Amino acid sequence: MQKKHLVLAVLAAAGATSVMAQSSVTLYGRVNTTVEYQKAGDVKTTGMFNNSSRFGFKGVEDLGGGLKAGFQLESGFASDTGAGSGATGLTFGRQSEVNLSGNFGMVRLGNFFPESYFATADYISMHNHDTGSSSDALYYDPVWFGKLGTGNKLAYRTPSFGGFTAEGAVSFHEQPSGAGGKYGYDLAANYGMGPLALGAGYSYVNSNYQLGLRAAYTFGQFTVGAYYQRNKDDNQLVATGAGTRNNFRLSGMYTLGASEFHANLGHANKWSNVADSAATQWTLGYNYNLSKRTKVYGYYTAVNNKAGSAINVGKAGDDFSSLAVGVRHNF
């Protein structure tokens, strides 16, 4: 009898091990905090600021035959105060998706950021991952401005074909028929081979769109990148439509041991229907990597607005600047 119990125990343990081997859940996140001296017009502020700190859970289960089920839940929080990102505390507003993947690619359902953004603007924002006061203030996304946000999305991502991947997504408005709700659409493509990385992104909702193209190249200790974006705003930024606009950004990084030296410059031409609405943003930054997960850094960033532009400020024509030092830890 004791031998029988021992055999059953061994079989049960083996079965549990088999189940655990086919599924996994990972906790991950980032805490990123700066101390800054900011100036917006004549208003000067010294304080501590959160730089898109977040934590999340992601998991995958092997269903057999090459098919996998996965999920990702991600919540933002204010690292300077500990407050949650939602009105009622912590939410999974940054990401909440379930997906199925296999040789056919991946189908995603839920709430997640537009891949067109990651394929263009985010990709070349190297010094602080497009967060905080030095984030790209000139990038335009009609899905975000159009109030659809990132939720209620269905997306398909292709497998990799020699370094090329693409993803298409639709955002459902979830309003009754005739209520005037509009669907949002997002397309992204990425190609990477050796030192060269290319990307493209397109978003559309309610007659507003953006089209972006991106390139990055690494040679030795240098990495350079750029993107160009064409925008049309028909009814979001101003009631009569801001019109059309071109904007671009250049970025560069030089690495020397644990040190990184960063510079980037962005410029947005005026909206065709808004006088003197051009703006320029530039940033100089330095990162020192204490490890693969932890860095200390500093930067100076500035946004120079024309008389009809109010980017990062409350009054059109005012300029914005920030001098910052910070610590970022990934886990």
N, C-alpha and C positions, 0 to 999 in steps of 0.2 A: 504494500500500500504506500509506504514511504517513497519507494522508487517511482511509483505511478505519479504521486504528487510532484516529485522532483522533475519528472519528464514534462508534466503539464506546465509547471512553472517556467522551465526552460523554453518551451514552445511559446508561452504567452509573452515572455520577454523578447524572444526573437521576433514575434509578430509586431510588438510595439516598436521595436527598433526599425523594422521594415517600414512601418507607417511614418515614423519620424524622419526616416531617410528620404522620403518622397515629398516632404513639405517643410517649409522653413519660414520664419518670421524674423525680420531684422528691425531693430530700433536705430534710427539715425537722426542727425540734426546738426544745427550750427548755432553758435552764440557769437554775435558780432556786435561790438559796442564801441562807440567813439566818444571822445571829448572834443567839442568843437567851439570855435569862435565864428559865428555867422553874422553876416550883414545883409539885410534886405532893404534896399533904399537907405533911409536914415536910421532904421531900426537895427540895433546891435544886440546879439544874444550869445551868451556863453552858457553851455550846458552839456549834458550827456545825452546821447542819441542812440537809438536802436537802428541797426542796419539789416533789416529783414531776417532777424533770427527766427528759427523754426525748429520743430522736431516732427518726426513722423514714423510710421510703421509701414513696412512693405513686406509682402510675402508671396510665395509661389508654391504651387502644388503640381507635381508631376502626375498627370492623368494617364500616362502610357500612350504608346503609339506616336510619340512626338508632340502630343497635345499637353499644354500647361495652362493652369488657371492662376491668375495673380491679382493682387490688389495693392493699392497705395493710399494711405491716409496721412495728410500733412497739415499741421496747424502752425500758424504764426503766433509769436508772442513778443512783447516789448521787453527786451533784455535790460533796459535801463530802469524799469519799474516792476517787471514781473507780470504785468497785466496781460490778459488774453487779447486776441485779435478781434473777437466778436463782442457785440453789445452785452451778451450774457456770459462772457468769459471765453475760454478756449473753444474754438470750433475747428472743423476740418475744411475751412473755407479756401485754403490754398490748394488742396487737392483731395479728392475722394473718388477714386475710380476702381472699377473691376475690369479685368481683361482676360481674353483667351488668346493664346499664341501657339504657333506651330510652324511647320514648313511653309504655310500659306502667308505668314506674317502675323500681325496682331490686330485684334478688334478691341477697342477701348470704349467704355461707357462711364459717364459720370461728370466730374468736375476737374478740369485741368487747364493750365495755361496754353495759349495758342502756340503751336510748334513753329509758326512763321516768325515769332519773336525770338525763339531760341536759335533759329537758323540764320538770323541776321544780326539784330542789335545786341542780344545777349552774348553771342559768340565772341565778339571782338571787345567786349567790356572786360578786360582781363585783370585790372588792378584790384577791384573790389566786387567783382561779379555783379555789376550793374545794380548796386544797392546804395542806400543812404543818400547823402546830399550830393555826391559826385555821380549818381546814376544818370543815365542818358535822359535828359529832360526834353529832348527834341523829337524823340520817336513818337509816331502817331499810329494808334491802332483803333480802327472803327468799331471793332467788337467791344472793346473796353469802354470807349466813349459812347457807344450806342446803347449802354446799359444792359447788354446781354450778359456781361461778365464772362466767367469761365465755365459756368455750369450747364447742365442739360445737354451734354455733348455726346455725339457718336462719332468715332474716328476709326480709320483703318490705316495701318502702317505696313509698308511692304517689307519683305525680307531684304537683306543686303545683297546687291548685285554688283560685285566688283568694287565695293566702296560706295555705292550709290543707294540711298534710301529715300522714300517719299512718304508723306502722310497727308491725308485729307480728312476734314472734320466738318460736321454740321452742328450748329447750336439751335435747339428748338426753342421757340418763343413761349410755348405752352399757354397760349391765350385762346379763348373761344373764337370760332370762325367769324370773321368780320370785325374783330376787335382792333385790328390794325397792327398786330404783332408781326414782326419780321424775323425770318431765319437769318442766322449768321453763318458764313462759310470761311474756312481757313485751309490753306494749302501750303505745304513746306517741302523742300527738297534739299538734301545734303549729299555732298560728294567729298570723300577724303582718300587721298592716295599719297603716301609718303609725306613730304613737307607741305603739300598743297591741300587746302580745304576750301571748298566752294559751297555756297548756300543760296537759297531763294525762298521768298515767302510772299503770300498773297492773302489778304483778308477782305471780306465784303459784307456789308449789312446796310440795308435801307438806302441804297444809292451812294454810300460812302465806301471808300476802299483805300488800301495801301498796297503797294508793290515794292518789294525790297530785293536787292542783290548784294551778296557778300563774298569776299575773298580774304583768305589769310595764308601767309607763307612763312615758314620757319627756315632760317639758314644760320647754322652755327648757333650762337648765343642770342641772335636777334629773331623776334617774331613781329611781323607787321600785318595789319588787317585794315579793312575798310568796308563800309556798306553805303549803298545809295538807295534812297527811298523816294517814291513818287506817291503823293497823297491827293485824295479828293474828299473834301468835307462838304456835304450837301445840306445838312440840317442838324448837326450835332453841336459844334463849337459856338456857332451863332445861329439865330433863328432863320436867317436868310441864306445860310451856308457860307462858310469861310472861303470856299473855292478850291483851287488847286495849289500845290506847293511841291518843291523839291527840297530834300535835305540829305546830308551825307555826314559821315564820321570817319576819321582816320585814327588809328591807334598803333602804338609801338611799345615793345618791351625788350629790355636787354637784361639778361641774367648773368650774374657773376657770383658763383658759389651759392650761398644762401640768400643773396641779395637780388632784388628785382627793381629795375628802374622803369617807370611807366610814364607815357605821355599820350594824350589823345585830344583831338580837336573835332568839334562838330559845328555845322552851320546849317540853319534852316532859312531858306528864302522866304520872302513875305507871302502870305496867303493872297491869292489874286483878288479877293473881295474885301480884304482888310488892310487898310493903309498902314505903312511903316510897321509891319508885324514880323520882320525878320529878327533872328536871334542867333547868337554864337555862344558856344560853351567850350571851355578848355579845362584840362586837368593835368597836373603834374603829381606823380605819386611815387612812393618808395615802400616796398615790402621787404621784411626780413623774416625768412622762414625758420622758426625755431625747430620745427619738425615738419613731417608731411601733413600734419593736421592743424598745427598752430602757427600763427604768424602775428607779428606786430607791424604796424604800418602807419604811414602819415601821408597826407595829400593836401593840396590846395586846389580848389575848383572855383570857377567863376562862370556866371551866365550874364552876358551883355545883351540887354533888350533894346530894340528900337522903340520909338515913342508909342507904337500901337501894340507892343508885346508885353505880356505880364507873366512870363514863365518863372516859376519859383518865387514870385513876389505878389503882393496884393494890389499894387498900383502899376498900371501900364507905364513903361518907360524907365522904371527903376531897375537897378542891377542887383544881382545876388552873388555872394561869395562865401566860402567857408574854408577855414584852416582847421584840419582835424588830425588827431592821432587816435589809434585804436588797436584793439586786440580781437582776433577772430580765431575761434576753435571749432573744428569739425569733429563730430563723433559718430 
